[in-house]
């Protein structure tokens, strides 16, 4: 998503800001205080899952929320969502606990002052004016608006790509917040259905999503969707869904974003995710410098490590912005075994209807920036790198 919406928070100078004269300055927030508290890993429980035993005669007195969840199986990550038929996550406490611990997974101090310094550097990198940083906070709201839009479009694209349903009817722009909805449990018809037939069905009570879900996506639209999704979602996140076979599972999913707000932002100097892909030895290099400073307090050592990293990365003036926004949604999810019709993930009410609940998702995105003309900065494109810590932040720095 490289259009104007992705750049609305940039300044009138096309994303240019004052150039930081020190590319080897690894962390100007060191003087903002140090926090020796170690990063805590999120210990989430598995989302509610209903199986055939949950609907047996022995459990007729229980609501879905009363039924016990089966344990996660064969899950390499601590996030139980990865063991589910469709990887999707609801934090058990309604919100990832690390957010309330001021942990942005930067590996840097968690104090309020240090976080403010990091946020300020990120804002200036994006071209936010000083009055928005110190007075109005307008850049944070604008960033959150863009992230919420990107999250909705990414989820719609992911569902379209995975279940081969046209994206334009999954992402329904009913209002400013939008709606993502898909139902593949209905029997599909072929593309020979006429527009008039679909219009008649709609008038008879079928909504647009149900009608469109019955049509197979064209190959041309599939290629366009693939290109969009691959641009919007980082490849490791996208890989979580690549082995899903839409002939084995069916899905009912509805997500309506309600509100969203900015959580954190920080700047990684000197290198990007692409540098690490080309040279895996760079992984964790930025946090290693921070660890050295915390342990030794040696400015000379930190400067030496920074200069080495800058040289190893090529000294091209690249940087990376990483930011997080939380999105509150009204949402329901049910996944069924396509052959048996058994509910294998999600919950329903006692009468079998979809169970909606308010949930919060955390969207983590990053963008590479480069040195521009006349000492400014050129902004790249934002990309979703993690959702609800399914990849534990997808940290590379």
C-alpha positions as a Markdown table, in Angstrom:
| # | Residue | x | y | z |
|---|---|---|---|---|
| 1 | Unk | 0.0 | 0.0 | 0.0 |
| 2 | Unk | 2.2 | 2.7 | -1.4 |
| 3 | Unk | -0.6 | 5.2 | -2.1 |
| 4 | Unk | -1.2 | 8.6 | -0.5 |
| 5 | Unk | -3.1 | 7.1 | 2.4 |
| 6 | Unk | 0.1 | 5.3 | 3.6 |
| 7 | Unk | 1.9 | 8.6 | 3.7 |
| 8 | Unk | -0.6 | 11.0 | 5.1 |
| 9 | Unk | 1.4 | 11.5 | 8.3 |
| 10 | Unk | 4.5 | 12.7 | 6.2 |
| 11 | Unk | 5.3 | 16.4 | 6.1 |
| 12 | Unk | 4.7 | 18.6 | 3.1 |
| 13 | Unk | 8.3 | 18.0 | 2.1 |
| 14 | Unk | 7.4 | 14.4 | 0.9 |
| 15 | Unk | 8.7 | 12.7 | 4.0 |
| 16 | Unk | 11.9 | 14.7 | 4.4 |
| 17 | Unk | 13.1 | 15.5 | 7.9 |
| 18 | Unk | 16.3 | 16.8 | 9.3 |
| 19 | Unk | 19.1 | 14.3 | 8.7 |
| 20 | Unk | 20.6 | 12.8 | 11.9 |
| 21 | Unk | 24.3 | 13.7 | 11.5 |
| 22 | Unk | 25.4 | 10.6 | 13.4 |
| 23 | Unk | 24.6 | 7.3 | 11.6 |
| 24 | Unk | 26.5 | 5.4 | 14.3 |
| 25 | Unk | 24.6 | 6.8 | 17.2 |
| 26 | Unk | 22.8 | 3.6 | 18.2 |
| 27 | Unk | 20.5 | 4.9 | 20.9 |
| 28 | Unk | 20.0 | 8.5 | 21.9 |
| 29 | Unk | 17.6 | 7.3 | 24.6 |
| 30 | Unk | 20.4 | 5.8 | 26.8 |
| 31 | Unk | 20.5 | 9.0 | 28.8 |
| 32 | Unk | 16.8 | 8.7 | 29.4 |
| 33 | Unk | 17.4 | 6.0 | 32.0 |
| 34 | Unk | 18.0 | 2.3 | 32.1 |
| 35 | Unk | 15.7 | -0.5 | 33.0 |
| 36 | Unk | 17.2 | -3.8 | 34.0 |
| 37 | Unk | 13.8 | -5.6 | 33.9 |
| 38 | Unk | 14.1 | -8.4 | 31.4 |
| 39 | Unk | 11.6 | -8.8 | 28.6 |
| 40 | Unk | 8.8 | -11.1 | 29.6 |
| 41 | Unk | 7.3 | -13.5 | 27.1 |
| 42 | Unk | 3.6 | -13.6 | 26.6 |
| 43 | Unk | 2.1 | -16.7 | 28.1 |
| 44 | Unk | -1.3 | -16.8 | 26.3 |
| 45 | Unk | -3.9 | -19.5 | 26.6 |
| 46 | Unk | -5.5 | -21.1 | 23.6 |
| 47 | Unk | -8.6 | -19.4 | 22.2 |
| 48 | Unk | -11.9 | -21.2 | 22.8 |
| 49 | Unk | -12.3 | -24.3 | 20.7 |
| 50 | Unk | -15.3 | -26.5 | 20.3 |
| 51 | Unk | -15.1 | -30.1 | 19.3 |
| 52 | Unk | -17.7 | -32.8 | 18.8 |
| 53 | Unk | -17.5 | -33.6 | 22.4 |
| 54 | Unk | -18.5 | -30.1 | 23.3 |
| 55 | Unk | -21.9 | -30.6 | 21.6 |
| 56 | Unk | -22.5 | -34.1 | 23.0 |
| 57 | Unk | -25.5 | -34.8 | 25.2 |
| 58 | Unk | -23.3 | -34.7 | 28.3 |
| 59 | Unk | -22.5 | -31.1 | 27.7 |
| 60 | Unk | -25.9 | -29.7 | 26.8 |
| 61 | Unk | -26.1 | -27.8 | 30.0 |
| 62 | Unk | -22.8 | -26.0 | 29.3 |
| 63 | Unk | -22.4 | -22.8 | 27.2 |
| 64 | Unk | -19.3 | -22.6 | 24.9 |
| 65 | Unk | -17.6 | -20.4 | 27.5 |
| 66 | Unk | -18.0 | -23.1 | 30.2 |
| 67 | Unk | -16.4 | -25.8 | 28.1 |
| 68 | Unk | -12.7 | -26.6 | 28.6 |
| 69 | Unk | -10.3 | -25.8 | 25.8 |
| 70 | Unk | -8.1 | -28.7 | 24.5 |
| 71 | Unk | -4.4 | -28.3 | 25.0 |
| 72 | Unk | -2.2 | -26.9 | 22.2 |
| 73 | Unk | -0.4 | -29.5 | 20.3 |
| 74 | Unk | 2.8 | -29.5 | 18.3 |
| 75 | Unk | 3.3 | -25.8 | 18.7 |
| 76 | Unk | 6.9 | -24.6 | 18.5 |
| 77 | Unk | 6.0 | -21.1 | 19.5 |
| 78 | Unk | 4.6 | -20.0 | 22.9 |
| 79 | Unk | 1.7 | -18.5 | 21.1 |
| 80 | Unk | -1.1 | -21.2 | 21.0 |
| 81 | Unk | -2.7 | -19.7 | 18.0 |
| 82 | Unk | -0.1 | -21.4 | 15.8 |
| 83 | Unk | -1.5 | -24.8 | 16.7 |
| 84 | Unk | -5.0 | -24.0 | 15.5 |
| 85 | Unk | -6.5 | -24.9 | 12.1 |
| 86 | Unk | -6.6 | -21.1 | 11.3 |
| 87 | Unk | -3.9 | -19.2 | 13.2 |
| 88 | Unk | -5.8 | -16.4 | 14.9 |
| 89 | Unk | -5.3 | -15.1 | 18.4 |
| 90 | Unk | -7.3 | -13.6 | 21.3 |
| 91 | Unk | -5.2 | -12.5 | 24.3 |
| 92 | Unk | -6.8 | -14.2 | 27.3 |
| 93 | Unk | -6.8 | -11.0 | 29.4 |
| 94 | Unk | -8.2 | -9.0 | 26.5 |
| 95 | Unk | -4.9 | -7.3 | 25.9 |
| 96 | Unk | -1.2 | -8.4 | 25.5 |
| 97 | Unk | 0.3 | -8.0 | 29.0 |
| 98 | Unk | 3.6 | -6.7 | 27.7 |
| 99 | Unk | 1.8 | -3.5 | 26.6 |
| 100 | Unk | 1.0 | -2.7 | 30.2 |
| 101 | Unk | 4.7 | -3.4 | 31.1 |
| 102 | Unk | 5.9 | -0.7 | 28.6 |
| 103 | Unk | 7.6 | -3.4 | 26.5 |
| 104 | Unk | 7.8 | -2.5 | 22.9 |
| 105 | Unk | 10.3 | -5.4 | 22.1 |
| 106 | Unk | 12.9 | -2.9 | 21.2 |
| 107 | Unk | 15.3 | -4.3 | 23.8 |
| 108 | Unk | 15.7 | -0.7 | 25.1 |
| 109 | Unk | 14.8 | 0.8 | 28.5 |
| 110 | Unk | 11.1 | 0.7 | 29.4 |
| 111 | Unk | 10.9 | 3.9 | 31.4 |
| 112 | Unk | 8.4 | 6.5 | 30.3 |
| 113 | Unk | 11.1 | 9.0 | 29.5 |
| 114 | Unk | 13.1 | 6.5 | 27.3 |
| 115 | Unk | 9.9 | 5.5 | 25.5 |
| 116 | Unk | 9.1 | 9.2 | 24.8 |
| 117 | Unk | 12.6 | 9.8 | 23.3 |
| 118 | Unk | 12.2 | 6.7 | 21.1 |
| 119 | Unk | 8.7 | 7.9 | 20.0 |
| 120 | Unk | 10.0 | 11.4 | 19.3 |
| 121 | Unk | 12.8 | 10.1 | 17.1 |
| 122 | Unk | 10.4 | 7.9 | 15.1 |
| 123 | Unk | 8.0 | 10.9 | 14.7 |
| 124 | Unk | 10.8 | 13.1 | 13.3 |
| 125 | Unk | 11.9 | 10.4 | 11.0 |
| 126 | Unk | 8.4 | 10.4 | 9.5 |
| 127 | Unk | 8.4 | 14.1 | 9.2 |
| 128 | Unk | 5.9 | 14.9 | 12.0 |
| 129 | Unk | 6.1 | 18.6 | 13.0 |
| 130 | Unk | 7.2 | 19.4 | 16.5 |
| 131 | Unk | 3.8 | 20.9 | 17.6 |
| 132 | Unk | 2.2 | 17.5 | 16.8 |
| 133 | Unk | 4.8 | 15.7 | 18.9 |
| 134 | Unk | 4.6 | 18.0 | 22.0 |
| 135 | Unk | 1.2 | 19.5 | 21.8 |
| 136 | Unk | -1.5 | 17.8 | 19.8 |
| 137 | Unk | -0.3 | 14.3 | 19.3 |
| 138 | Unk | -1.9 | 14.4 | 15.8 |
| 139 | Unk | 0.8 | 12.3 | 14.2 |
| 140 | Unk | -0.1 | 9.4 | 16.6 |
| 141 | Unk | -3.8 | 9.5 | 15.7 |
| 142 | Unk | -3.0 | 9.7 | 12.0 |
| 143 | Unk | -0.6 | 6.8 | 12.2 |
| 144 | Unk | -3.2 | 4.8 | 14.1 |
| 145 | Unk | -5.8 | 5.5 | 11.5 |
| 146 | Unk | -3.5 | 4.3 | 8.7 |
| 147 | Unk | -2.5 | 1.2 | 10.7 |
| 148 | Unk | -6.2 | 0.3 | 11.4 |
| 149 | Unk | -7.0 | 0.6 | 7.7 |
| 150 | Unk | -3.9 | -1.5 | 6.8 |
| 151 | Unk | -4.9 | -4.1 | 9.3 |
| 152 | Unk | -8.4 | -4.5 | 7.9 |
| 153 | Unk | -7.1 | -4.6 | 4.3 |
| 154 | Unk | -4.4 | -7.1 | 5.3 |
| 155 | Unk | -6.9 | -9.5 | 7.0 |
| 156 | Unk | -9.3 | -9.2 | 4.0 |
| 157 | Unk | -6.4 | -10.0 | 1.6 |
| 158 | Unk | -5.2 | -12.9 | 3.7 |
| 159 | Unk | -8.7 | -14.4 | 3.8 |
| 160 | Unk | -9.1 | -13.9 | 0.0 |
| 161 | Unk | -5.8 | -15.5 | -0.7 |
| 162 | Unk | -6.3 | -18.4 | 1.6 |
| 163 | Unk | -9.9 | -19.3 | 0.8 |
| 164 | Unk | -10.0 | -18.0 | -2.8 |
| 165 | Unk | -12.9 | -15.6 | -2.3 |
| 166 | Unk | -13.0 | -12.2 | -4.1 |
| 167 | Unk | -11.4 | -9.6 | -1.8 |
| 168 | Unk | -13.7 | -6.8 | -2.8 |
| 169 | Unk | -16.6 | -8.5 | -1.0 |
| 170 | Unk | -14.7 | -9.6 | 2.0 |
| 171 | Unk | -13.6 | -6.0 | 2.8 |
| 172 | Unk | -16.9 | -4.2 | 2.9 |
| 173 | Unk | -16.6 | -0.4 | 3.3 |
| 174 | Unk | -19.9 | 0.2 | 5.1 |
| 175 | Unk | -18.6 | 3.1 | 7.0 |
| 176 | Unk | -15.3 | 4.7 | 8.1 |
| 177 | Unk | -14.4 | 1.7 | 10.2 |
| 178 | Unk | -15.2 | -1.0 | 7.6 |
| 179 | Unk | -16.2 | -4.6 | 7.9 |
| 180 | Unk | -14.4 | -7.8 | 7.1 |
| 181 | Unk | -16.7 | -10.8 | 6.6 |
| 182 | Unk | -16.4 | -14.2 | 5.0 |
| 183 | Unk | -18.5 | -17.4 | 5.0 |
| 184 | Unk | -17.3 | -20.4 | 3.0 |
| 185 | Unk | -19.7 | -22.8 | 4.6 |
| 186 | Unk | -22.4 | -22.0 | 2.0 |
| 187 | Unk | -22.3 | -24.1 | -1.1 |
| 188 | Unk | -20.6 | -22.4 | -4.0 |
| 189 | Unk | -22.0 | -21.9 | -7.4 |
| 190 | Unk | -20.0 | -21.4 | -10.6 |
| 191 | Unk | -19.2 | -18.1 | -12.2 |
| 192 | Unk | -22.1 | -18.5 | -14.6 |
| 193 | Unk | -24.5 | -16.9 | -12.1 |
| 194 | Unk | -25.9 | -13.7 | -13.6 |
| 195 | Unk | -25.8 | -10.3 | -11.9 |
| 196 | Unk | -29.6 | -10.3 | -11.9 |
| 197 | Unk | -29.7 | -13.6 | -10.1 |
| 198 | Unk | -27.4 | -12.3 | -7.5 |
| 199 | Unk | -29.4 | -9.1 | -7.1 |
| 200 | Unk | -32.5 | -11.2 | -6.6 |
| 201 | Unk | -30.8 | -13.2 | -3.9 |
| 202 | Unk | -29.7 | -10.1 | -2.2 |
| 203 | Unk | -33.2 | -8.7 | -2.2 |
| 204 | Unk | -34.4 | -12.0 | -0.8 |
| 205 | Unk | -32.2 | -11.6 | 2.2 |
| 206 | Unk | -28.7 | -12.8 | 1.2 |
| 207 | Unk | -26.0 | -10.3 | 1.9 |
| 208 | Unk | -23.3 | -9.4 | -0.4 |
| 209 | Unk | -20.7 | -11.5 | 1.4 |
| 210 | Unk | -22.8 | -14.7 | 1.1 |
| 211 | Unk | -23.4 | -14.2 | -2.6 |
| 212 | Unk | -19.8 | -13.4 | -3.4 |
| 213 | Unk | -18.5 | -16.3 | -1.3 |
| 214 | Unk | -20.2 | -18.6 | -3.6 |
| 215 | Unk | -18.1 | -17.5 | -6.6 |
| 216 | Unk | -14.6 | -18.7 | -7.3 |
| 217 | Unk | -12.1 | -15.9 | -7.6 |
| 218 | Unk | -10.7 | -15.5 | -11.1 |
| 219 | Unk | -7.1 | -16.2 | -11.8 |
| 220 | Unk | -6.4 | -12.6 | -12.7 |
| 221 | Unk | -8.0 | -11.4 | -9.4 |
| 222 | Unk | -6.0 | -14.1 | -7.5 |
| 223 | Unk | -2.7 | -12.8 | -8.9 |
| 224 | Unk | -3.7 | -9.3 | -7.9 |
| 225 | Unk | -4.6 | -10.4 | -4.5 |
| 226 | Unk | -1.4 | -12.4 | -4.0 |
| 227 | Unk | 0.6 | -9.3 | -5.0 |
| 228 | Unk | -1.3 | -7.1 | -2.6 |
| 229 | Unk | -1.0 | -9.5 | 0.3 |
| 230 | Unk | 2.7 | -10.2 | -0.3 |
| 231 | Unk | 3.3 | -6.4 | -0.3 |
| 232 | Unk | 1.3 | -5.8 | 2.9 |
| 233 | Unk | 2.4 | -8.8 | 5.1 |
| 234 | Unk | 5.9 | -9.7 | 5.9 |
| 235 | Unk | 6.8 | -13.2 | 4.5 |
| 236 | Unk | 7.3 | -14.9 | 7.8 |
| 237 | Unk | 3.8 | -13.8 | 9.0 |
| 238 | Unk | 2.3 | -14.8 | 5.7 |
| 239 | Unk | 4.0 | -18.2 | 5.9 |
| 240 | Unk | 1.8 | -19.1 | 8.9 |
| 241 | Unk | -1.1 | -19.5 | 6.5 |
| 242 | Unk | 0.5 | -21.0 | 3.4 |
| 243 | Unk | -0.3 | -24.7 | 4.3 |
| 244 | Unk | -4.0 | -24.1 | 4.9 |
| 245 | Unk | -6.1 | -26.2 | 2.5 |
| 246 | Unk | -9.5 | -24.5 | 1.9 |
| 247 | Unk | -10.9 | -27.8 | 0.8 |
| 248 | Unk | -10.3 | -29.2 | 4.3 |
| 249 | Unk | -11.7 | -26.4 | 6.4 |
| 250 | Unk | -14.5 | -23.9 | 6.1 |
| 251 | Unk | -14.6 | -20.6 | 7.9 |
| 252 | Unk | -17.1 | -18.0 | 9.2 |
| 253 | Unk | -15.4 | -14.8 | 10.2 |
| 254 | Unk | -16.6 | -11.3 | 10.9 |
| 255 | Unk | -14.5 | -8.5 | 12.2 |
| 256 | Unk | -15.7 | -4.9 | 12.6 |
| 257 | Unk | -13.0 | -2.5 | 13.9 |
| 258 | Unk | -14.5 | -0.2 | 16.6 |
| 259 | Unk | -11.6 | 1.9 | 17.7 |
| 260 | Unk | -7.8 | 2.0 | 17.7 |
| 261 | Unk | -4.9 | 3.9 | 19.3 |
| 262 | Unk | -1.2 | 4.3 | 19.1 |
| 263 | Unk | 1.0 | 2.1 | 21.4 |
| 264 | Unk | 4.6 | 2.6 | 20.6 |
| 265 | Unk | 7.2 | 3.5 | 18.0 |
| 266 | Unk | 11.0 | 3.4 | 17.7 |
| 267 | Unk | 13.8 | 3.8 | 15.2 |
| 268 | Unk | 16.5 | 1.2 | 14.4 |
| 269 | Unk | 19.5 | 3.0 | 12.9 |
| 270 | Unk | 21.9 | 1.8 | 10.2 |
| 271 | Unk | 20.2 | -1.4 | 9.0 |
| 272 | Unk | 17.0 | -3.1 | 8.0 |
| 273 | Unk | 15.3 | -6.5 | 7.8 |
| 274 | Unk | 16.7 | -6.9 | 4.3 |
| 275 | Unk | 20.3 | -6.5 | 5.6 |
| 276 | Unk | 19.7 | -9.3 | 8.1 |
| 277 | Unk | 18.3 | -11.5 | 5.3 |
| 278 | Unk | 21.4 | -11.0 | 3.3 |
| 279 | Unk | 23.7 | -11.3 | 6.3 |
| 280 | Unk | 22.1 | -13.4 | 9.1 |
| 281 | Unk | 25.1 | -12.5 | 11.4 |
| 282 | Unk | 23.5 | -9.1 | 11.8 |
| 283 | Unk | 20.4 | -10.5 | 13.6 |
| 284 | Unk | 20.2 | -9.0 | 17.1 |
| 285 | Unk | 23.1 | -6.6 | 16.5 |
| 286 | Unk | 21.3 | -3.5 | 17.7 |
| 287 | Unk | 20.1 | -5.2 | 20.9 |
| 288 | Unk | 23.6 | -6.5 | 21.5 |
| 289 | Unk | 24.8 | -2.9 | 21.5 |
| 290 | Unk | 22.2 | -1.9 | 24.1 |
| 291 | Unk | 23.1 | -4.9 | 26.2 |
| 292 | Unk | 26.8 | -3.8 | 26.2 |
| 293 | Unk | 25.9 | -0.3 | 27.3 |
| 294 | Unk | 23.7 | -1.6 | 30.1 |
| 295 | Unk | 26.4 | -4.0 | 31.3 |
| 296 | Unk | 29.5 | -1.9 | 30.9 |
| 297 | Unk | 28.3 | 1.7 | 30.5 |
| 298 | Unk | 31.2 | 2.2 | 28.1 |
| 299 | Unk | 30.4 | 4.9 | 25.5 |
| 300 | Unk | 33.7 | 4.0 | 23.7 |
| 301 | Unk | 32.7 | 0.4 | 23.4 |
| 302 | Unk | 29.2 | 1.3 | 22.2 |
| 303 | Unk | 30.7 | 3.7 | 19.6 |
| 304 | Unk | 33.1 | 1.0 | 18.4 |
| 305 | Unk | 30.2 | -1.6 | 18.0 |
| 306 | Unk | 28.1 | 1.0 | 16.3 |
| 307 | Unk | 30.8 | 1.9 | 13.8 |
| 308 | Unk | 31.3 | -1.9 | 13.1 |
| 309 | Unk | 27.6 | -2.4 | 12.5 |
| 310 | Unk | 27.4 | 0.6 | 10.2 |
| 311 | Unk | 30.3 | -0.7 | 8.2 |
| 312 | Unk | 28.9 | -4.2 | 8.1 |
| 313 | Unk | 25.5 | -2.9 | 6.9 |
| 314 | Unk | 27.2 | -1.0 | 4.1 |
| 315 | Unk | 26.9 | 2.5 | 5.5 |
| 316 | Unk | 24.1 | 3.4 | 3.2 |
| 317 | Unk | 22.1 | 5.5 | 5.6 |
| 318 | Unk | 19.2 | 3.1 | 5.9 |
| 319 | Unk | 17.0 | 3.0 | 9.0 |
| 320 | Unk | 13.9 | 1.1 | 10.1 |
| 321 | Unk | 10.8 | 2.4 | 11.8 |
| 322 | Unk | 8.8 | 0.0 | 13.9 |
| 323 | Unk | 5.5 | 0.9 | 15.4 |
| 324 | Unk | 2.5 | -0.7 | 17.1 |
| 325 | Unk | -1.2 | 0.1 | 17.2 |
| 326 | Unk | -3.9 | -1.7 | 19.1 |
| 327 | Unk | -7.3 | -2.2 | 17.3 |
| 328 | Unk | -10.4 | -3.0 | 19.3 |
| 329 | Unk | -12.9 | -5.1 | 17.2 |
| 330 | Unk | -16.3 | -6.7 | 17.5 |
| 331 | Unk | -15.5 | -10.2 | 16.1 |
| 332 | Unk | -16.6 | -13.7 | 15.7 |
| 333 | Unk | -14.8 | -16.8 | 14.3 |
| 334 | Unk | -15.8 | -20.3 | 13.6 |
| 335 | Unk | -13.8 | -22.9 | 11.7 |
| 336 | Unk | -15.4 | -26.2 | 10.6 |
| 337 | Unk | -14.1 | -29.5 | 9.3 |
| 338 | Unk | -15.2 | -29.3 | 5.6 |
| 339 | Unk | -16.0 | -33.0 | 5.4 |
| 340 | Unk | -17.9 | -33.6 | 8.7 |
| 341 | Unk | -19.1 | -30.1 | 9.4 |
| 342 | Unk | -17.7 | -30.3 | 12.9 |
| 343 | Unk | -16.8 | -27.1 | 14.7 |
| 344 | Unk | -13.0 | -27.3 | 15.3 |
| 345 | Unk | -12.2 | -23.7 | 16.3 |
| 346 | Unk | -14.2 | -20.8 | 17.7 |
| 347 | Unk | -17.5 | -20.6 | 19.6 |
| 348 | Unk | -21.2 | -20.4 | 18.9 |
| 349 | Unk | -24.2 | -19.6 | 21.1 |
| 350 | Unk | -26.4 | -22.4 | 22.4 |
| 351 | Unk | -28.7 | -22.0 | 19.4 |
| 352 | Unk | -25.8 | -22.5 | 17.0 |
| 353 | Unk | -25.5 | -18.8 | 15.9 |
| 354 | Unk | -22.1 | -17.0 | 15.7 |
| 355 | Unk | -20.9 | -15.7 | 19.0 |
| 356 | Unk | -19.5 | -12.1 | 18.7 |
| 357 | Unk | -17.3 | -10.6 | 21.3 |
| 358 | Unk | -15.1 | -7.5 | 21.8 |
| 359 | Unk | -11.4 | -8.3 | 21.3 |
| 360 | Unk | -8.2 | -6.3 | 20.9 |
| 361 | Unk | -5.6 | -7.0 | 18.3 |
| 362 | Unk | -2.1 | -5.6 | 18.3 |
| 363 | Unk | -0.7 | -4.7 | 14.9 |
| 364 | Unk | 3.1 | -4.4 | 14.5 |
| 365 | Unk | 4.4 | -2.8 | 11.4 |
| 366 | Unk | 7.7 | -1.6 | 10.0 |
| 367 | Unk | 9.1 | 0.6 | 7.3 |
| 368 | Unk | 12.5 | 1.2 | 5.9 |
| 369 | Unk | 13.7 | 4.7 | 5.3 |
| 370 | Unk | 16.7 | 6.0 | 3.3 |
| 371 | Unk | 18.8 | 9.1 | 3.0 |
| 372 | Unk | 17.2 | 11.6 | 0.7 |
| 373 | Unk | 18.5 | 14.7 | -1.1 |
| 374 | Unk | 19.4 | 17.8 | 0.8 |
| 375 | Unk | 19.8 | 15.9 | 4.1 |
| 376 | Unk | 16.2 | 14.7 | 4.2 |
| 377 | Unk | 14.7 | 11.2 | 4.7 |
| 378 | Unk | 12.8 | 9.2 | 2.1 |
| 379 | Unk | 10.0 | 7.0 | 3.5 |
| 380 | Unk | 9.4 | 3.5 | 2.2 |
| 381 | Unk | 6.2 | 1.5 | 2.6 |
| 382 | Unk | 4.7 | 0.1 | 5.8 |
| 383 | Unk | 4.4 | -3.6 | 6.1 |
| 384 | Unk | 2.6 | -5.7 | 8.8 |
| 385 | Unk | 5.2 | -7.9 | 10.5 |
| 386 | Unk | 3.2 | -9.4 | 13.3 |
| 387 | Unk | -0.3 | -9.6 | 14.7 |
| 388 | Unk | -0.9 | -10.3 | 18.4 |
| 389 | Unk | 2.7 | -11.5 | 18.8 |
| 390 | Unk | 2.1 | -14.7 | 16.9 |
| 391 | Unk | 5.8 | -14.4 | 15.8 |
| 392 | Unk | 6.7 | -12.9 | 19.2 |
| 393 | Unk | 7.2 | -9.5 | 17.5 |
| 394 | Unk | 9.1 | -10.9 | 14.5 |
| 395 | Unk | 12.2 | -9.3 | 16.0 |
| 396 | Unk | 15.4 | -9.1 | 13.9 |
| 397 | Unk | 17.3 | -6.1 | 15.2 |
